[in-house]
Each structure stands twice: as structure tokens, then as C-alpha cells.
Amino acid sequence: MSDHDYKPKSKVGQWFNDRLPLLTLANHLTDYPTPKNLNYWWTFGGILTFCLITQIITGLTLAMHYIAHADMAFESVEHIMRDVNYGWLIRYIHANGASMFFLAVYIHIFRSLFYGSYKSPREIIWILGIVIYLLMMAAAFMGYVLPWGQMSFWGATVITNLFSAIPLVGEGIVTWLWGGYSVDNPTLTRFFTLHYLIPFLILGLVVLHIWALHVPGNNNPVGIDIKKPSKDTVPFHPYIVIKDGFALLMFMIVFAFFVFYTPNILGHADNYIEANPMVTPAHIVPEWYLLPFYAILRSVPDKLLGVVAMLSAILILAALPWLDTSKIRSAVFRPLYKQFYWILVADVLILGYVGAMPAEGLYLLIARVATAYYFLHFLVILPVLGFKERTLPVPLSITEPILGGSPNLAAARHRESKIK
Amino acid sequence: MKKLFKLILILSFFSLYSAQTFAAEKVDYLKTDWSFKGLFGKFDRASLQRGYQVYTEVCASCHSMKYLSYRNLSEEGGPEFSEAAAKAIAASFDVKDGPNADGEMFTRPGKLSDKFVMPYDNVKAAQAANGGAYPPDMSVLVKARGGGVDYIYSLLQGYEDPPSGVTLDDGVYYNKYMYGNKIRMAAPLSDGIVEYGDGTNASVEQMSKDVTTFLMWAAEPHLEARHQMGFKAIVYLIILTILVYFSMKKIWSRVESEV
């Protein structure tokens, strides 16, 4: 990489850079050699950064007007919606922003799964990502409690009660989490504090995530190691910046449509009813992005095992780099894995669907089958597939399939050797 | 471009999917043309004013609207009563204030800055007066019910005699749109129960539409501003996206690769 011998042009720049190499960092970020064949699925990293910053800025603004008190929280949200200048806009961006954030993160995760981005040497990037994802879920859950509507209150009650499944100390832990004997004002104030804290933890982890990415460089749709910089790469700026920018704008159009035209469609109507400990809603449903895990939780008849299954469903992802035994990264060259990949996508969507339905009859049966398949995919199919699968020939470089332009590999190789 | 299309397809699939997931309980509500729906949806001013009349003459005897102030009635995007009219409306209510210099509570005519006066002092009083059922606050009622405006509109017209085999307790009524079909509120509207100042015929259907429109505004007082800004924002984003697309094509044309 060229950035090691980077030298600022001006004297002042050199003086500063010798003491704090910020300019070297900026130079590294602009010059960062990126595979030139990245497709649009790779733009979601930038989109996610945008989501995080948007959530932090709108969140800070909301916190200036919000009152974290059981008697005033609901009213203060209505105050924001009615009387704060553009308060409705800020709140709707923040509330829908959470959903957009998860939409983007799911695409980002499934892109990794398809192209094998979690494999060596990118395990640390992947694990940092899983930690970020866990923190996102915690932040989203606590954020949903803050408006202190019925779904806030009862969602908080159900989820915190999961800890009571832990033998011996469970009940004690729940009381400790609540700061009392039920979800109440102390719960609300601590959730507010943590909801404020977690985004900054995420921000720190995102820096590490990107740092860890910049060591081996990006994976790419072909999934091969590439020389950097080479004719397989382009500098991050302007090539990737403009492409990420274009994708981000498309994403923002979808985002804006939700904010301005259907701002409440992703929420639950019951959350516009002020929290009432005396009245339980007919169905307690978490936000859509938690539904697959909710389905897994409910598909196990035993409470403790259900919690274990739900947590394992997330934590199993952290072990993915070792569960997937195939040396080939990209699903493009793994015909069998490609099929199982799409089955997994369908499986997760099905889990999400049954998670929103009552846990009974056919829905429960489907949830159980889908849960079993989810674990089967990671624990059996992936490890075995690495040994059994006959993969397709992988090209030598990114330029090869592009220059070749034909399925004739020999011809493509020949052309490439001439260019070299 | 094919990839882009795929991306859009998948994004729209996700949004549909989540919308579908939440439309779990499907009931066929009565339909009517709501002027506030759609990209340029705006409230029908006259309907809002009539709706306020229905609310204040019928609903307000039991249902509070504690997050609204009288000043809202003259604000842009709402019923837009003149300020004088809104002041007169406010002044027609007695507001408890105080304590004064002598430490006494006192009653005075309402001002624009006052919140809507509540029919009962507290929830317990409301329950006591209504056979144990609490008439919900109407400020955000439309957003607090799954079917939204269609549900409220239907409910107001959904009263009918119970089918044979269904027995109702005293003070319980049959409504085909109510969850569980049993409701504690007697049919609130009947033809001609209010007399509209603008000569509109006060049928149950008309009043239901007017008061539901009013409730929608009460729940979303900035709906018109939101629609207007949304259209501008999305047009702006689309134009910018097109410009950035061509810039991207230009920049990437230096590399033999497809974008």
C-alpha cells in the first residue's frame, strides 16, 4: 500500500502529520485499494454508517425534549410530535430509521453469508459485526420501551422476564434488571441511559470493524484474494465513494417514503396507548426485525431451553468461520451451497412470519420445523458441505472473467497472460 | 441496471412482507374516500370543522382529548378556525386555575393556550360514570387502533341488533366491527343529533366521516406539512440520484468494468 510513504505537500501539513498522522489516515482512506468488481450488495456498509449517524443525530435531538419518567414519557413524546418544531419529522426518522438500520444490516449479513466474507482472514471483522448486531438489538429493544406505550411496557416485561428462566439466580436477576418488582420508573430511566450509551459503543466497534476490514481488504463477488493495488482494484475515492453514494440515495428514497407517507406502518398500534400495568394487550409482538428469534424462542416448549435456543441462534453465527469448512468463499462457485443459502433465506423469512402469528396449531409446527432447519443448516449442512461439495473452477483474478467475457476459461486465461 | 432493478424488487418485497405480517387480523371495514390519503393528501377544512362540532357536542361528554390545545384549532393544517373563533371556543369552557394570591383555586374562561378541558377529573371518575369502562382519550385514538380511520369510521356505523344466541349484559351493546363485538359505548350518533351550521345533512354516515377526519387530524396535526415536505424531499432525492448515477457512469468509464 502506498500510504506508508505518504508525505503531505505543505510544510505545515508535514509538521502536523509527523506529530499526529491524521493526513496519512485520510490518504489511506481515499487511496484504499478496493476490488473493482464489488456489486451493490457491498454498498450496505456505507448505508449502515449513514443509518448509525442518522440515529445518533436524531436521537440526541429527541433526548433534548424527551422526559424519561413513567408518568411523563408518553406525554413528552406527544409533545415532541405536536409542539416541538419538526419534532414529528425527527421522531419519525428515528423510529423508521431503526427499521431501515435493521433492513440494511440483514442485507449486509446475508451478503456476507453468500460471498463467504466471514472466512479467513476476515473472522475478526465478522465477529465484531456480530457483536455490533447484538448491541443493535439491545439498543432497538430499549429504544422501543422509551415511548412508554402498551407494547413498550409489555414487550419490556416479556423480554426481561426471559432472564427468570436462569436456574436459581433468575428471579434475582430480573428484579435487579427492573430496579424493583415490576417494570416501572427505575426500569425506564435505566433503559434510557443504556439506550443513550449503546450507540456510542456501536460507533467504537464500527471503527474497529472498518479497521479490521482495511487489514486484509474487501472480499469480492468472486471471493478470491487479490493483489493490492493492482488492475483488480480501484482507489476508494472516487470510485467506491460515488457508487456508495448512489446506492445510499436509492436507499434514502425508500427511507423517505416510510417517514413521510407510512410512518407508523412498521410500528404497532398498541404503542399509541399509554402503558397500563393493569391491562395486557391481546398479542404481544416484538418489532419485525426481532421476529425470527422470537419464533425460535416460542417454538421450544421449555422456557429455559427456549431462551438458550434463541441466544444460540445468534451466537452460532460467531462460530460460522469455523463451521463452514469450505475453502471456497463465494457461493458463485459453490453450486450446492448456493441452493442451501437460498433455503436458509426462506427459512429465516418463514421464521419471521410465524413469529408475528399466534404460537399455536400449524404456526407452531412450522416454527418448530423452521427452527430445527436453522440449526441443521449451521451445525450439519455447512460443515459437511465443505467436504462433499464439488466446487466450480475459481478464476485467477477478478479481471479474468471480465476480460474473458466468455465461458471459455482457457481463452480467458490466455488473454490475461498476454496483458500481464 | 438489471442489478438495480433486482435491488429495488428485494427492498419492496421486504416492505410488503413486513406490512403483511402486521395485517394479521383482517376485517372488511367500511370504505370511504379520505381526502388526507395519498401523496398530496390534505384535510377537508369544512369536514374538520364539522368534525370538531360532532366531537365537542357528542364525544366530549365522555372522551377527553388531553394533548390538544384550543390554539391548535386555528393553526395551519387543522380545522383553521379564525383566531377569534378559536378564542370564543376556548372561552366557552370553564378552566380550573390557581392557586391565586390567596391560595384559592378558581375557575376562569378558557384561553387559546389551555389544553382541551377534560370531561372527568381522573380515570376513576370516568370509570365510575361509565359502568367501569374508561372512555379512551381521543388525542391519538386513530393511531392506537389497528384499522385506523377505517376502523373508527366503521365502528361508529357498526351498531346493530345482536344475532340470535348472543346475549348482552346491561350496558353492553353489539357492534360488528368491535373486537369481540361487545362494546360498552351506546351508539353515539343518530341522524340529526347535531345541526351543522353549513347546512350539510347530519346523517350518521356524514357525521362518522367528519368526526373521524377530525380525529385523524388530532392524532397527526402535522400530516399536511408531512405530505408536502415528503413530496419535495422525494423529488429532490430522485433528481439527485439521477445526477449521481450519471456522474458514477462517467467516473467508472475510466475503468474497464461494469457498474
Interface residues (C-beta under 8 A of the other chain):
Chain A: K36 N37 N39 Y40 E75 E78 H79 M81 R82 W88 L89 Y92 S99 L103 I107 V234 P238 Y239 I242 K243 G245 F246 A247 L249 M250 F251 M252 I253 V254 A256 F257 F258 V259 F260 Y261 P263 N264 I265 L266 H268 A269 D270 Y272 I273 A282 H283 V285 W288 L291 L349 G352 Y353 A356 M357 I402 L403
Chain B: K3 L4 L7 I8 I10 L11 F14 S15 Y17 S18 A19 T21 F22 A24 L39 Y67 N72 P136 S139 V140 K143 A144 R145 G146 G148 Y179 A219 E220 P221 H222 R226 H227 M229 G230 F231 A233 I234 L237 I238 L240 T241 V244 Y245 S247 M248 I251 W252 V255 E256 S257 E258 V259
